[in-house]
Amino acid sequence: MRITQVEPILLRGNQAYASPADGAEATDNGDWQLLVRVMTDEGIEGWADAETLAPAAVAIIAGQGMGTLGFHTLGDILIGEDPLDIERLWDKLYVGSAYYGRRGIAMQCISAIDNCLWSIRAQATGLSIAQLMGGRQRDKVLAYASTLFRSTPEGMAEAARGYIDKGFQAVKFGWGVFGEDKGRDRELVAAARDALGPDRHLLVDPGWYPAGWSKPGPMRSRREAIELCDWLGDYGVGWVEDFIHPERFDEYAEVRALSPVPIAAGEQLATVWEFERFIGEGCVDIIQPDLSRCGGLTVARRIAQMAERANIDLVPHSWLTHLLTGYSLQLIATLPRAPFVEFNVSQSALTGGIAQASFKIDDDGMLAIPDGPGGGVDVDFDFIAAHRVTL
C-alpha cells in the first residue's frame, strides 16, 4: 500500500467563540476548521482534525516546498510512502520540516497526519487503534462535560443542572469571563459546586491569560497562582488546569508543590522531548497531551509510558470535533488508569457537523469506547462539501 495524496481541507463557518450569561450552551471556535485526509492506492483513507491557524496549515501540507531538506511540504514528504510505517514517517516529517517547524503549525499538521496513519493501519489490519497500541484495558470511561464559564452565578447553576440532566457526573468550566473579577470568580465556582452537589466532579480551567483571550495582558504572578489554587480547594475542585504560561516549567513545579488542588496541564506542549522535561520536572499531577497538537498518537503513546513511570494520570485534552474525541478514546482504552475523557459539549455548528459518532453518556456518566477498525468516528461528506472553501 502506498500514500497517494495528503489533502488539507479548509472549512468555513459563521460562529464566533462565545459564552452566554445564562445557562445556554457556550460555543467553541466556529469560524475556521482544518481537516486532513490521507489517501492510499488501496482505497483506505484516514481523516483527522487539527486546531491550528487553518489557512496557513494548508500551505504547509500542500503548498510550494523548497528543494533543501527541512523546507519540504508535508504532503511531498509522504507521497509514495507505505502508510503502515508510521513511526519512521513521523521522523521523516519532523526532519523534512525542521527549518520551519518542530513546533507550532507544522507540528499540529504532523499530529493530524499521524492520527490519519494510525486510522489507516487499523483499517488495514481490521483492528481498533487501541488493539494496535497494546490492547484495551477498559471498555468505557467517565466523561466530563467540557464547557465555558457563564458570566453569572445563576447561569452557572442552570448550566450545571443541565449537564446533570444529560447524565454527566463531571463538568469542567473554563475561560469565558473567569479572571476578570476575583470576587465574581469565586461566586461562579461556588454556584457550580452547589448545583453539582458534593459527589460530582467539578474541574476548573482558568486559562493562562487571567482576563481571557479577548483581553490578553500580564500573566498571573506566582503568588496569584498559589492563591487561586488555595481558594479553589475550598470548593473541592478536582483539578485546576493550564493556568500558568506553558513555557514556565519551573513555576508549574513550584505551584504544584504548594497547591491543595491537583494540577493538570500539557495541552500546549509538543514532542516527546518537551513532555519528558515537563513530567520529569514535577510540573503536574495530570498530564494532558492534545493529540491534534502534541505530535499525534505516535507521541502520545510514549507520553503515556512517561506518565506511568512518574505515577501520574493522563487525560487527553480533546476540545475539538468528535474525530479528536475518537482518537483520544482509543488512547484512553490502553491506559492502566483513566479517570476521564474530555467531552466537548460546546461544539459550534462547524465543529459539531464534521464528524458522525454514536457517542452516548450512560446513566453513570460513562462513555463507551468504540472497538471497531479505526477510531470509531466517521465524517459527514455532505457537510464537509457544503462548508469547504479554497483560498
N, C-alpha and C positions, 0 to 999 in steps of 0.2 A: 504494500500500500504506500502511496506517495501523496504528499500535500500538493494540491493543485492551485489553491488560492487562499489568501488570508484577506478577508474583506471587512473593513471598518464600515459600520452602518450608523449614520448620524440621524437621530430623531429629534423632532422639534415639537414642543408643547407650548401651552399658553398660561401655565400657572406659576406663581412665584412662591418661594419658601415663606410660610406664614403660620402663625399661631393665633387662634382666636382668643377672645377674652372669656367666652363661656365654655361649656363642655363639648362643643362641636369638635370634630377631628381636625388636627393640625395637618399641614401639607408639606411634604418634603420637596426637594428640587423638582420642578416640573417644566423647566424651560428647554433644557437640552439633555440628551442621553446618548451615550455611545454603547453600541453592541459590537461584538466581534464574532465573525463566523469563519471557522477554519474548515475548508472543504478538501475532500480526498478523491482519488480516482476510482475508489470503490463505492462512492455514493454516501459514505458515512461522513457526517459533519458534526462539529461541536459549536455550541453557542455559549457566550458569556457576556456579562455586563461589566462596565468599568465606571467608577466615579472619578472623573478627571475633567480637564478642560477639553471637551469633546472635539471642537473644531481643530485644535492643534493635534490631537491624537490621530486624526485621520491622516495627516501628512506623515506622521511618524511611522504609521503602519503601511501606507500605500502611496506615499508621495515620491519625490525625487531624491534618491540617495546619492552618495558620493563614492568614488572608487576606493578610497582609503579605508582599511579596516578600522572599525569604530564609528564610522559615519554611514553605515548601511541602514536602509529601512528594514523594519522587522519582517515585512512580507517577503522582500527579496531574500532575506536570510533563510526563510523556511521553504520556499518553493522547491519541490523535488525531493524533500526530506521524508524520511519514514516517521509518521506521526506517533508511532508507538515508542520511539526512542526519546522519551520525554526529558529525562534528566540531562542527557547530552545536549538536547536542543535548548534547554534553559541556559546552559553555559554559553552556547553559541550565540543566543540572543543577547546575553549580557555583554559579552566581549564585542559583538558586532555593533552595539550601540553605545559603547563605553564613553566616547568623547562627547556625546550629548545627553547621555542617560545616567545610568547607575541608580538613580532615584527618580522621584517626580513622575512626570507624564510617561516617560519611557518605561519605567518600572510598572506603572499602572497598566500600560498596554501589554507588557510581558505577562503580568498577572492574569489578564483576561485570556491571552493566548494559551498560557499554561493550563488554565482551567478547561479550555476547549480541548486540549490534547488529552487530558485525563478523561473527559467525556468520550472522546473517540476511542481511547484504549478500552474503556469499559464496554462500549457498544460492540467493539470488535471481538471481545472475549465473552460477551454475554453475562458479565458480572457487574455488580454495583461498584462504584468507586471505592466505597468502604472496604469491600472484599479485596480489591486490588491493593489497598493500602495496609493490609494486615488483618482484616476481619472485623466484623461487627461485635461490639461488646454490649450493645443495647439496641432496642427497637424503638424507643421513644425517649423524649427529653422534655423537661419542663420549659415552656415557652414564656418569655416575658414580653408584654406589650411595650413597644418602644415608641415614644411619642415626645412631643414638646411641652414645655411648661405653658399653662394658661396664665393669663395675667391677673386673675382674681382668685381668692380662696374658694368662692362659690363655683367658679369654672373648674378648678382643680378637683373639687369634691364630685361635681357632676361627671367629669371625665372618668375619674377613678371608679365610680359606681357603674359607669357604662362598660368598663373593661371587666369588672366582676360579672356583670350580666352576660358577657361573652365567654365566660369560663376561665379567664386568666386568674392565676394565683400570684402573679408577679407583674409589676409595672415599673418601667423606667421613664422618668420625666427628665428632659434635658433642654438646655439652651433656652430659646424663647426670651422671656424678659428676665430670666434669672441673672442676678449680678447688678442690675440697675439700682436696686434699693434693698439694702440688707434687711431692713425690717420686714418688707414685703416678702423677701425670700423665705424668711422663717415662717411667715403666715401661710405661704403656698405649700411648703413641705408639711407643716402641721395639718393643713386641711387634707392633703393626700393621705397622710398616715391615719388620720381619724376616719376617713372614708374607707380605706382599705382594711382597717382593723389591725390588731396586733399579730395575727397569724399569717398574713400575706406579706410578700416581699416587696419592699419599696427600694428602688435603686435611683441614684441621682447622678446626672451628667451636667455639671455646672458650666462646662465649656472653658477653654483656656483663654478666651477674651472675656473678662468679667462682665462687660456690658453687651456682649454678643457681637456677631459678625457685622451687624449694622452700624456699630459704633466701636470699631477696633481702637484700642488705646493701650495704656500701660497694663502689663500683666499683674496678677496678684503678687504681693510680696510673700516671702516665706512665712512670715508671721500671719499674714491674712489667710494663707492656705491652711496653716495649722488651726487657726481659729475656726475656719469653715468646717474642717473635719470634726472639731470638738463639738460644735453645736448640732451638726448633722447626727452625731452619735446620740444625742438626746432623743431622736425620733426613730431609733432602731434601723437606720439605713443600712442596707446590705452591702453596698459599696458606694464610693464616690469615684467618678470616672473622668479621666482625661482632663484634669482641671489645672494642670501645670504645663507650661510650654514644652512641647515634645523634645526639644534639644537639651533640656535641663535635667539630665540624668541624676546629677548629684542632689538636686532639690527634691526630686521624686524619692530618692532613698532616704533623705533626712526626714521628710514629712511622713513617709510610711512608718519610720521608726517611732514616731511620736503620735500617730493617728489612732484614735479608738475605733475608727471605721476602716474596713479593708479598702485597699487602693487598687483600682482597675485602670489599665491603660495599654496602649500599644497600637491603636488603630492608625496612628500617623507614621509608624515605623515601617521600614522595608529592608529586605535581605536578611539572610541568616546572621550576618556579622553584626548588624545593628541590634537584633533581638538577643544575640549572645551577650552583648555588653549590657543591655537593659536588664535582662534577667540576672546576669552574673553580678551586677552591682546592687542587687536587692531593691529594685525600684517598685515592685508590685506584688500584690497577693493574687491578682487575677490578670493574666496576660490576654490581650485582645487583638490578635492579628486580624486584619481585614483581608480576605482572600482576593479582593479586587485591587489591593494596594501592596501587600507585603511581598509579592513575588509568586502568588498563586499557591495551589495545593502542594507543589513540589517543595516550596519553602515552608509552608505551614506544617507539613508532617514532621519536619526537622525541629520546628519551634515546639511542637507537641512533645518531642523527646526531651528537649531542654526543660520544659515545664515539669515533666515527670521527674527528672533528676533533681530539680530545685524544689519539688514537692509543693508547687503552686497550681492553681486551677487555670484552665484555658477556656475562654468563652469567645468565639469569634465575633468581631464587630460585623454586623450584616444589615446595615440600614440602607438598602437599595432595592432592586427588584427581587422577585422570588427566584430568579436564577441564582443569585448570590445566596439566598436562604437555602436552596437545594444543595449547593456545593458545601456550605457551612455544615449542614446536617450530615453529609457524608463524612466529613472530618470528625464531627462530634461522635458519630457512631463508633469510631475507633478508639476513643479516649478511655483511659482507665477510670477517670472521674469526669463527670459532665454535669455541672449544676444547672445550666440554662442554654437555650438558644434564643438569640435576639429575633423578635418577630416584628417587622415594620408594619405598624397599623396606620401609619401616616402617609402611605404611598399616594403620590399625585395621580392624576388621570394618566399621565405619561408612564411613570414607572409601574403603576398598577396594571396597565393594559398590555404590557410586553409579554409577560410570562403566564402560562396556564399551569396551575398547580391545584391539587385537591387537598391542600393542607386544611386540617380541621383540628381545633382545640377540643380535647375531650373534657369530661366533667371534672377531672382532676387537674386541668390546666396543662396536660401533656400533649405533645405534638409527635405523631408517628413519623419515623424516618423511612423514606422510600427505599425499597430494596431491589428495584429493577436496574437494568443496564443504564449507565449514565447517571445523571444527578436527580432523576425523577421529576424533572420540570420540562415542559415543552414551551416553545414560543408561539405566539399568535401571529402567523404570517400576514393575515389581512390587516391587523392592527399596525404592524411594522410598515407594511406598504403604504398605509394611509398617512403615516406620520414621518416617513422618510424624506430627507432633504439632501440636496447637494450644495456645496459651496461654490 
